[in-house]
Amino acid sequence: MKYIILIGDGMADDGELTPLMEANIPNINRLAKEGQTGLVNVIPDNMLPGSDVSNMSIMGYNPHLFYTGRGPLEAASIGVDLNPDDVAYRCNFVTIKHNIMEDFTAGHIKTIEAQEMIKLLNKELGTDRIRFYTGKSYRNLMVVKDGPIDFEATPPHDITGKDVREYLPQGQDSQLISDLMEMSKRIFPGKYPSQIWLWGQGRKPVMPSFQSKTGLTGAVITGVDLIMGIGRLIGLETPKVPGATGYYDTDYNAKADEALKVLKEKDFVFIHVEAPDEAGHEGNRPEKIRAIENIDEKILGKLLRELPSIDPEYRILIMPDHPTPLNIMTHTREAVPYVLWGKGIVQDSSERYNERDVNKANYVSEGWTIIDKLLERK
């Protein structure tokens, strides 16, 4: 038996006609009609609705037990081995004008450009205690030995168009972080970026391997460091997929091809697509719809055509990791729709897959147990 989880990051929305309702998704709708649908609460109470928490949950790990912060997950992805007293922080390149968060991606800065910016940061702000590391595009990393951890830091994608002075780090341990953000303003001469934004602080988590929990081998297919980092921490392979960018231009076909390659040798694959979330953050409805349609056609369509030749017995779970509604351009914590299809899955009454039409009687209250439905474990 092969197992596939396909994540359309942030593709859930709200309103009378959501992108999922409007999108042409014949493959997902076919699975909804032939399989089982429902709602799942992926964000635990008292935790923020981030992709870090939600994807950890979907992979079967209770964030209340294992989540320490976003930074250390991304450190694992880019190969930064944290010492026990190290604190890792997500370091965004952002563009702020007249104290307004104009762009939390610094114009989706290219990774090669980000590398030069990281060199500047290490030259000007780096010390024996503080180091900066290149991730992908605007998503980078800072590590501080025995760094401050007990303070509040706001993700920059939550404050697009807002006055950043209301969202600067808060708390008695926040001074170093605020100072570094302020000092970075004098380093970058151009429009993109204008400074760094630090958040997601945490120490290295200790997590049991996916194989020890499930008995399965597998891999994570993604263009996003965060998701790759979770995969590495739980012992899943994380192949680099050419053209996987974490944006609209990601190579959907290459992701499908890599997933099929993995499944020839392994039991499980987790496929993550960031594009719907990026569109949600930008309030770009056409791009969100297009991203959802690309997932349906170029990834799911190819899997359905070619998986039977690898193993005729397989199951697929499709879902977002959280909503990213176009009207507010940030994450929310509402339960998200899922569809589960394949060998042994009992068909229910669903006709289509979207926020309104899934079978709401099938409600999963603890997101880290949704994988048990896929694996048919009690």
C-alpha positions in Angstrom: 0.0 0.0 0.0 1.2 3.5 -0.9 0.1 6.6 1.0 0.1 10.2 -0.4 -0.7 13.5 1.4 -1.2 16.4 -1.0 -1.2 19.9 0.7 -2.5 23.0 -1.1 -1.1 25.5 1.4 -3.7 28.0 2.4 -6.1 27.1 -0.4 -9.2 27.2 1.9 -11.0 30.5 2.0 -14.3 32.1 3.0 -17.2 33.9 1.4 -20.1 32.9 -0.9 -17.9 31.7 -3.8 -14.5 30.6 -2.6 -11.6 29.8 -5.0 -12.1 26.1 -4.3 -15.7 26.5 -5.4 -14.8 28.4 -8.6 -11.8 26.4 -9.6 -12.1 23.7 -12.2 -10.9 20.7 -10.2 -12.4 17.5 -11.8 -9.8 15.1 -10.3 -10.3 16.3 -6.7 -14.1 16.4 -7.2 -14.0 12.8 -8.5 -12.2 11.7 -5.3 -14.7 13.6 -3.2 -17.5 11.7 -4.9 -15.9 8.3 -4.7 -14.3 8.8 -1.3 -14.8 10.5 2.1 -14.8 14.2 2.9 -14.9 16.2 6.1 -13.4 18.9 8.2 -10.3 18.8 10.3 -9.1 21.2 12.9 -5.3 21.4 12.3 -4.5 24.3 14.6 -4.5 23.4 18.3 -6.1 25.8 20.8 -3.8 28.6 22.0 -1.4 28.2 19.1 -1.1 30.6 16.1 -2.4 29.4 12.7 1.0 29.0 11.0 2.2 26.5 8.4 4.7 25.3 11.0 2.1 24.2 13.5 -0.4 22.9 10.9 2.0 20.8 8.8 3.6 19.3 11.9 0.1 18.4 13.0 -0.9 16.9 9.6 2.3 14.7 9.6 1.0 13.2 12.9 2.9 15.2 15.5 1.0 17.0 18.3 2.4 20.5 18.3 1.6 20.9 22.0 4.3 18.2 22.5 6.9 19.0 19.8 6.6 22.5 18.5 9.3 24.9 19.8 9.2 27.6 17.1 9.5 28.1 13.3 13.2 29.1 13.2 14.6 25.7 14.3 12.5 23.9 11.7 14.0 26.0 9.0 17.5 25.5 10.4 17.1 21.8 10.0 16.1 22.3 6.3 19.2 24.3 5.4 21.6 22.1 7.3 22.3 24.3 10.4 22.8 22.0 13.3 21.7 23.8 16.4 23.4 23.4 19.8 21.1 23.0 22.8 21.6 26.7 23.8 21.2 28.1 20.3 18.0 30.0 19.4 17.0 30.1 15.7 14.9 32.9 14.2 13.2 33.2 10.9 14.8 36.2 9.1 12.6 37.7 6.4 13.8 40.3 4.0 11.0 42.9 3.8 10.2 46.2 2.3 8.8 48.9 4.7 7.9 52.4 3.5 6.9 55.2 5.9 6.6 52.6 8.6 4.1 50.5 6.5 4.8 46.9 5.7 4.7 47.2 1.9 6.0 43.7 1.0 6.9 40.9 3.4 8.8 39.2 0.5 11.0 42.1 -0.6 9.7 41.7 -4.1 10.1 37.9 -3.9 13.9 38.5 -3.9 15.9 35.9 -5.7 17.9 33.5 -3.6 21.1 34.5 -5.3 20.4 38.1 -4.3 19.5 37.0 -0.8 22.9 35.3 -0.5 24.6 38.7 -1.1 22.4 40.3 1.5 23.3 37.6 4.0 27.0 38.2 3.4 26.4 41.9 4.2 24.5 41.1 7.4 27.2 38.8 8.6 29.8 41.4 7.8 28.0 44.3 9.5 26.0 42.6 12.3 27.5 39.1 12.7 29.6 38.2 15.7 30.9 35.1 17.5 27.4 34.9 18.9 25.2 36.0 16.0 25.2 34.4 12.5 22.9 34.7 9.5 22.2 31.9 7.0 20.7 31.9 3.5 17.5 30.0 3.0 15.3 30.5 -0.1 14.3 33.9 -1.5 13.0 36.1 1.3 13.0 33.3 3.8 16.3 33.2 5.7 17.7 32.4 9.1 19.5 33.9 12.1 21.0 31.9 14.9 22.1 33.4 18.3 24.0 31.5 20.9 21.9 31.6 24.1 19.6 34.0 22.4 16.5 35.7 23.7 13.4 33.5 23.4 10.7 34.8 25.8 9.2 37.6 23.7 6.4 38.2 21.3 7.2 38.5 17.6 4.7 39.0 14.8 5.1 37.2 11.4 5.5 39.9 8.7 2.9 38.3 6.4 0.3 39.1 9.1 0.8 42.8 8.9 0.8 43.7 5.2 -0.3 47.3 4.7 -0.1 48.0 8.5 2.0 50.3 10.6 4.9 48.1 11.8 5.5 50.2 14.9 2.5 48.5 16.4 4.0 45.0 15.8 7.6 45.4 16.8 9.0 42.6 19.2 7.5 43.0 22.7 8.8 41.7 26.0 11.7 42.1 28.4 13.9 39.9 26.2 13.1 41.6 22.9 15.7 44.4 22.9 18.5 42.5 21.0 16.0 41.5 18.2 14.6 45.0 17.9 18.1 46.5 17.8 19.2 44.1 15.0 16.1 44.9 12.9 16.7 48.6 13.3 20.4 48.3 12.5 19.7 46.4 9.4 18.0 49.4 7.8 21.4 51.1 7.1 22.8 48.0 5.4 20.6 47.7 2.3 20.8 50.6 -0.1 18.2 49.5 -2.6 14.4 49.3 -2.6 14.3 45.6 -2.0 14.8 44.8 0.8 14.7 47.7 3.2 15.5 45.7 6.3 15.2 42.3 8.1 12.2 41.2 10.2 12.9 38.6 12.9 10.4 36.2 14.3 9.6 32.5 14.9 12.2 32.0 17.6 12.9 28.6 19.1 15.4 25.9 20.2 15.9 22.6 18.4 13.0 20.2 19.0 13.4 16.5 19.7 10.9 14.4 17.6 10.5 10.6 17.1 11.1 9.5 13.5 8.2 9.0 11.2 9.2 5.4 10.6 9.3 4.6 14.3 5.8 5.9 14.6 4.2 4.5 11.5 6.5 1.7 10.2 6.7 3.6 6.9 9.5 5.0 4.8 8.9 8.2 2.9 9.8 11.6 1.7 8.7 15.3 1.7 8.3 17.1 -1.7 8.4 20.9 -1.2 10.0 24.1 -2.3 9.7 25.6 1.2 12.5 25.3 3.9 10.0 25.1 6.7 8.3 22.0 5.4 11.6 20.4 4.4 12.9 21.1 7.9 10.0 19.2 9.6 10.6 16.3 7.2 14.3 16.1 8.0 13.7 16.3 11.8 11.4 13.2 11.6 13.7 11.3 9.3 11.9 11.6 6.0 13.9 12.2 2.8 13.8 15.7 1.4 14.9 15.5 -2.3 15.6 18.8 -4.0 13.2 19.2 -6.9 14.4 21.4 -9.8 12.0 24.2 -10.3 10.3 23.9 -6.9 10.2 27.6 -6.0 7.6 28.0 -3.3 5.8 30.6 -5.5 3.4 30.7 -8.5 6.1 29.6 -10.9 6.8 26.4 -9.1 7.2 23.3 -11.4 4.1 21.3 -10.6 5.0 18.5 -13.0 8.4 18.1 -11.5 6.9 17.7 -8.1 4.6 15.0 -9.4 7.4 13.2 -11.1 9.6 13.3 -7.9 6.7 11.9 -5.9 6.2 9.0 -8.3 9.9 8.4 -8.2 9.8 8.3 -4.4 6.9 5.9 -4.4 8.7 3.3 -6.5 11.0 2.7 -3.5 9.1 4.0 -0.4 5.7 3.8 1.2 4.7 7.5 1.8 5.1 10.9 0.2 4.0 14.3 1.6 3.6 16.8 -1.3 3.4 20.4 -0.4 2.5 23.3 -2.7 2.9 26.9 -1.4 1.4 28.8 -4.3 -2.2 29.1 -3.1 -1.0 30.6 0.2 1.2 33.1 -1.6 -1.8 34.2 -3.6 -3.9 34.5 -0.5 -1.3 36.7 1.1 -1.3 38.9 -2.0 -5.1 39.0 -2.2 -4.7 37.6 -5.8 -7.8 35.6 -6.6 -7.0 34.6 -10.2 -3.6 33.3 -9.1 -5.1 31.4 -6.2 -7.6 29.7 -8.5 -4.9 28.9 -11.0 -2.7 27.4 -8.3 -5.5 25.1 -7.2 -6.2 24.1 -10.8 -2.6 23.3 -11.3 -2.5 21.1 -8.2 -5.6 19.2 -9.6 -4.3 18.8 -13.1 -0.5 18.7 -13.0 0.0 16.9 -9.7 -3.1 14.9 -8.8 -4.0 14.1 -12.4 -0.5 12.7 -13.1 -0.6 10.7 -9.8 -3.9 9.1 -10.7 -2.7 8.1 -14.1 0.6 6.7 -13.1 0.3 5.3 -9.6 -1.6 2.1 -10.6 1.5 1.0 -12.5 3.6 1.4 -9.3 1.1 -0.1 -6.8 -2.6 -0.6 -7.5 -3.3 -0.3 -3.8 -2.9 3.3 -2.6 -4.6 6.1 -0.7 -4.6 9.8 -1.0 -5.4 12.6 1.5 -5.9 16.1 0.1 -6.3 19.2 2.2 -5.0 22.7 3.0 -2.9 23.3 6.1 -5.0 26.3 7.0 -7.2 28.9 5.3 -5.6 32.1 3.9 -8.6 34.2 3.0 -8.2 36.7 0.2 -10.1 39.4 2.0 -7.7 39.5 5.0 -4.5 38.2 3.3 -3.3 36.2 6.3 -3.9 32.8 7.9 -7.0 31.9 10.0 -7.6 29.0 12.3 -10.9 27.6 11.0 -11.2 23.9 10.3 -10.2 23.0 6.8 -11.9 20.6 4.3 -10.2 17.3 3.5 -10.9 14.4 1.0 -9.7 10.9 1.6 -9.8 8.4 -1.2 -8.4 5.0 -2.2 -8.2 1.3 -1.2 -10.6 0.5 1.6 -12.0 4.0 2.0 -15.8 3.9 2.4 -17.7 6.3 0.1 -19.9 8.9 1.8 -22.5 11.3 0.4 -20.2 14.0 -0.9 -20.4 15.3 -4.4 -17.8 18.1 -4.5 -14.7 19.2 -2.6 -14.9 22.7 -1.1 -15.5 24.4 2.2 -19.3 24.2 1.9 -20.0 20.8 0.4 -17.8 18.4 2.3 -19.5 16.1 4.8 -19.3 18.1 8.0 -20.4 15.0 10.0 -16.9 13.7 9.4 -15.1 16.1 11.8 -11.6 15.5 13.1 -11.0 17.7 16.2 -7.3 16.9 16.7 -5.4 17.5 13.5 -2.5 15.2 14.4 -4.9 12.3 14.2 -5.9 12.9 10.5 -3.0 10.7 9.4 -4.5 7.8 11.3 -7.5 8.0 9.0 -5.2 7.8 6.0 -3.3 4.9 7.5 -6.5 3.3 8.9 -5.1 3.2 12.4 -7.3 3.5 15.6 
